[in-house]
Every structure is written in structure tokens, then in C-alpha cells.
Amino acid sequence: MSMRPPPTRLLSVGSVLADIRLDVPCLPQRGGDVLGCEATISAGGGFNILAAAARNGLKAAFAGQHGNGPYGERIRRELAAEGIEALMPASRDGDSGFCIVMVEPDGERTFVTSPGVEARPGQKPLLTLQLGPADALFASGYDLCYPELGPAIADWIGGLPASVTVMIDPGPLVADIPAEIMAAVLARADVFTLNRREAGLLTGSDDRAEAAKRVRDRLSPGALVILRDGPAGCFLLGGDIGEPGLQVPAPVVQMVDATGAGDAHTGVFLAALASGCPTAEAARRANAAAALAVTRKGPATAPRTDELDAFLAEQEAERTTKG
């Protein structure tokens, strides 16, 4: 795609919080209750994208707020374990937030988020961050929805140098992002990635190609839309992908837990671009990473480069045998 130089570092202002994951037999009815099991707590949110990128060779750093309580401490430990630098000091204003993740037997997940300090700009403003000329920056729709943080991110992104690659994922709260914030980030985004449900909410179209076109038409010239479509892979439009767009298939797997699949896709896509892959090949690797991620329980389940290479080689061998 017609990006700046391939990114050499990924910075995320996408909020990192704690994921409290529960396996549930079904979602409870209003006023009801269900018994969950296999409860776990781990870093989640923007952590998943950073981890996916770092595991695939792209240097990553967290540029958001993190708290001074037990959730913040866990987040810092898990960032350090992945070799991801936290650029901001621990906040003095409270702890990081948490997200309750309910996973049903078919692997589908439902969220309830309780924001913490990651929802606020903090005492060290974004303007103080030192960005390199070949940095990539990621922001999520969660951050853009927060009343204090959203406007700060939108203003900051609008003033970034043209050499910085900006990637935006509006996420499940796409319909809640204020119109002026959405317009500002669309105007600056170089890569805009979203799933099919989110594309429908944003554009009003259930047709994959039409939804991608409506998003692309709101972006700056040369920007790329990635419309993720679960087992069907992803649809690319814009950048160096001409009309009518390109459908990139995904490997067939048995889904165990969909949590973090989109994050794995995004982190690995950027890492693949950084390694010199063309857009379509980066999407193929991202699809495979997301497929592997959904076969594993937990949020940050993106594979490492060697795991992904082995998986792709297996897929190619199977295609050759069947062919």
C-alpha cells in the first residue's frame, strides 16, 4: 500500500486494561444469573495488539495511562514480559480499568468494560511523546469514546507528521464515537480496520464491498480499509489495492475463543508490513494469525513468527496435497 516507509515501531494509545475472562454456558437473561468457570485475569485491550506486533518482530511501546493498583501492576508485568516499553509513568490518580469478558461455548465473546485511568489523558500529555519518523500509531474506538481522552487523541493525531502511519480500529463502540471525533480520525487514518458488524453500524450497509467503499470514501486519498470478516478472512480496499477490492481468505479452524482475534490480526498485519510484505501478503499473515488465535483461550493469543510460519507452511502443504 502507499504508506510511508515501513514502520519500525508501533506505539499504541489504545487503552490497556485488565481482562477478567469467564467461560459461561450462555449469557444471562436480564435479572438472571449463570454459573461461569475458568475465571482468569490478564492484561487486555490495547495490550493484545502490542503483544501480537512484538511477537512478530515489530518493536512496540505503550503510550497510554496505567494505574497504581493491582490491575496496573499486572499490566506492567505483562508488558515487560513481552518486551513492550511503557512510555508513561504509573498514574497517581487510581488504578487501570477492567473488562469482564464472557465467552460462550461456541467461542463468541461479550464484554462489559469499567474504565480506569486509561480513559483519561493523564498528567503527561500526548504532545510530550517523542515519535520517530517511521513510527506507526494505533488508537481504538474505546479511547475515542472517552469524553476526556477522545478529543485529546483526535487533536494530537491531526497534528502528527505525515511520515507517521496512523492505524485506527473503531471497535464494538463504533456507533458511540462522537461524529466530530470520527471525522477527525478518518481524515488522518492511513489504515482503518474494522469487522463486518462494525462496518454495518458505521455505514448502514450489510454488503461487505459496499460498506468498505463507504468507509474508504471518508478517508484521505491512499488510505487502506481492512474489513475483517471472521472465518471468511478480510476484504481490502484502497491503498495499493485497486477496485473492486480484494478478498483475502482465512484458514479453516475450530474456534474456541474469539477474544483478541481482531487484535492479533491488526498487530500481525503491521508487523508484516514492517518486515517488507506487500499489503495482500500482510493480510494473509494477519488472517492466519487471527485463525490461530481463536483456537486458544484468552485475549493475547497471537502466535509468534515461528508458529505463524509453521502454520502457513502446513496450510500450503494441505492445499498442495488436495490440489
N, C-alpha and C positions, 0 to 999 in steps of 0.2 A: 504494500500500500504506500501511498505517497506521504509517508510520515517524515519526521525529522530524522536525524541519524538514529540507528537502532539504540534503544535505551540501554544505559549502563547501570542504572539504579532505579528501583521502584520505591517511591515514597507514598505512604498511604495516610490520609487524614480520615479515612473510613474508620469509624469508631470501633475500638476493640473492647469487648465486654466479656463477661463470663457466661458460658452456655451451661444451663442446668438441663440435662437431657434425660427424658423419661420414655421408656417403651410403654405404650398404652394399647389395650385391646381395641379401643375406639375412642373418639372424642366424647367427653361427657355432654349430656344434654344440659340445657340451661337449668340451673338449680340442682343438678345431679352430681354424681361422683363416679370415678372409675379407679381401680387399683393399678398403679403404674409399677414398673420394676426396672431393674438395671439402671438406677439413677447414677449419673456421673456429672462431674463439674470440670470444665476445661475452658481455656481461652477460646473465644469465638468471634463472630462478626468480622471485622477487617483483618483479624489475625489470620484467617484461613487463606486469604489471597496472598498475604505476605509470605506465609509458610509455603504455599504452592510455588511461588516465584523463587524463593530461596532454595527450595529442594531441587529446582531445575536450573540452578546456576546463575540466577539474576540476584545481585546484591539488593537487599531490601532494608527499609527503615520505617519505623512507625513515628509519625509526626503529629499524633493526636494526644489527648489528655488521658492519664491513667491515675487511679486513685491511691489513697494512703491506707486502705484497709485490706482485708483478706483477698478480695477479688483482684485488686490492683497488684498485690504481691504475687498472686498466681500468674497473672498476665505477664508480669515482668520476667518471672522464671521461665515461662514457656517461650517468650520472645527470645530470651538469651539462649535457650536450648536449641533454637533454630538458627542462631547466629544473626538475629534481627536486632538492630540498634534502636533503642527508644530515644528519640531526639528531645523530648520534653522531660522536665523533671517531674517527679511524683507530685500530684496536686495536693495542696493543703486544704482543699475545700470539701473533701469527702472521698468516698470510695467509687470505684468503677461500677457501672450498672450490670445487670444480668438479664438473660433471656431464657425463659422457660421454653424448651423445645419438646413437643410431644410427637413421638414417632409411632405411627400406626403399623400394623403387621405387613402392609404392602410397601412400607418404606416411605410413604408420604409423611411430611412433617408440617406442623402448625406451631406458630410462635406467639408468645406474649412477652413483650420487652418492657423492662423497668429501667429507664435511663439513669445514669450516674454522671460523674464529672466529664465523661467523654462527650456529653451533649452540650457542653459549654466551651467557649473559646479558651478560657483559662487566662492565667496571668502573663503568659509568654505568647504574644500574638503571632499569628501565622507569618506576618511580614518579616519576622526576625529569622525565619528559616533560610538557610543557605542552600539554594538549588544549583546543581550543576547544569551545564548547557545540554547534556544528553539525558537528563533525568526524565522519568515517567512519573506522573502523579495520578493517584486513584482517589476518587471520592464516591461515596454511596448515597442513595436516596434517604437512608436513615439520617445521615448527617445534614442533608439539605432540608429535612423536615423540622429539625430542631429550631425553635424560634430565635435563639441567640447565635447558634453555630452556623445555621444555613446561610443567612445573609453575609456572615464573615467569610465563609468559604467561597460563595459566589463572587464577592468583590475581589477577593485575593486571586482566584482563578482568572478572572477577567484581565488582570494586570500582569500575568505571567509572561515571560519571554516566549516568542513563537517557537523557539527550539525545544521547549519542554512539551512532551507528549502528555496530553490530558485524557484520561480514561474515566468514564462515568458509568455507573450501574445504578439505575433508579430504584431497583429492588421492589419488594412487595408493597411498599408505601408509595409507589409511583403516583397514585391519584391524589395523595395528600401533600405533595410538594407544591408550595405556592407558585402560581403562574409566573411571577416575575423572576423567581429563583430558577425555575425550569428554563425559561427563555435565556437567561444569562449563561447557564452552563451548557445548553445546547449550542449556543453561539461559539463557545470556545472548545467544546469537546472534539478531540481527534478520533477517539473511538468511543462509541456509545453501545453498551452491551446490555441486553435485557432478555427475559424469557417471553414465551408466547402469551402467557396470561398478562404480563405487564405491558406488552406491546398492544394488546387489545384494549386495556384500560387507558393507555396513553393516546391511542389513535382512533378508537371506536371501530376498528376493523378486526374481524376474526381471520381474515385471509393473510397468510404469512407474508407473501410477497408485497401485497398492498400495504400492510402495516409497516414493513421495513421501508417501503418507498416514502410513506408519510413521515416517518422519523427522519429519514435521510434528507428530505426536503426542508427540514427545520434546522439542519446542521450547516456548518460552514462548508464551502467547496473543498472536496478532497477528503472529508471525514468518512469514517467507516462505521456502518451499522452491523452489529452481530446480534442476530435474533436466535437465541438458544431455544431448542425445541425438544428437549428431553431425549428419548430414545431415537428420535429422527435426526439428531445431530444439530446443526446450526445452519442458518441462512445468512450469507454475506452480501452486502450491497454498499457501494461507494468505495472510496479509496482507489485501489488499482483493480477493483472488481467491477467490470462494466455491466451494463444492462444485459439481460434482465436480472442479474444477481446470480449467486452460486449457492447451491445446496451441498453441504459437506456432510456425508453420512457419519453415523457413530457406530461403534461396535455393539453387538447384541450381548447384553449381560443380564443376570438376575439381580434386580435391585433389592438391597437390604435396607438402606437408609439414604434418602435423598439429601440429607443435610450437608451443605457445603459443596454440592456438585457444581453450582454456578461459580462459586469462588475458586474451586480447582480449575475450572475452565478459564477464568479470567487470568489467574496467576500464571498458568502454564502458557496461555496464548502470549502474554507479554514476554515471558522468558524465552519462548521460541523465536519471537521477533528479535529479541536481543542477541540470540545466537546466530542470526542471519537468515532465518527461514522466511520464505515468501508468505504472504498473507494466508493463502489457501492451505499451505502445509502447516503453518502455525495453528490454524483452526482444526486441522486433522489431529494434531497432537493434543490440542485442548479437548476435543471431543473424547479422545481415548482416555485422557486423564480424568475427565468427569465420569466416564463409564467405570473406570477402576474405582473411583471414589465412592460411587453408590453401592459397590459390593462390600463396603466396610462400614462398620458402625462408628458414629462420631462425626464431629464437624470438620476437623482439619485432617482429612484422609487423602489428600492429594498424593500421588506417587512421586518418588524421586526419579531422576533422569534414567538411571539404570533399570528401574522397574518399568517405566514407561516404554523404554526402548525394547525391553524383552516382550512386553505385552503387544506392542505393534508388530514385532517380528513374528509372534505367534499368530496374530491376525492375518498377516501376509501369507504365512505358511498354509493356513487353513484355506484362504482364498485360492492359492495355487493348487492345492490338492483337489478342491472342489471343481476348479476350472479344468 
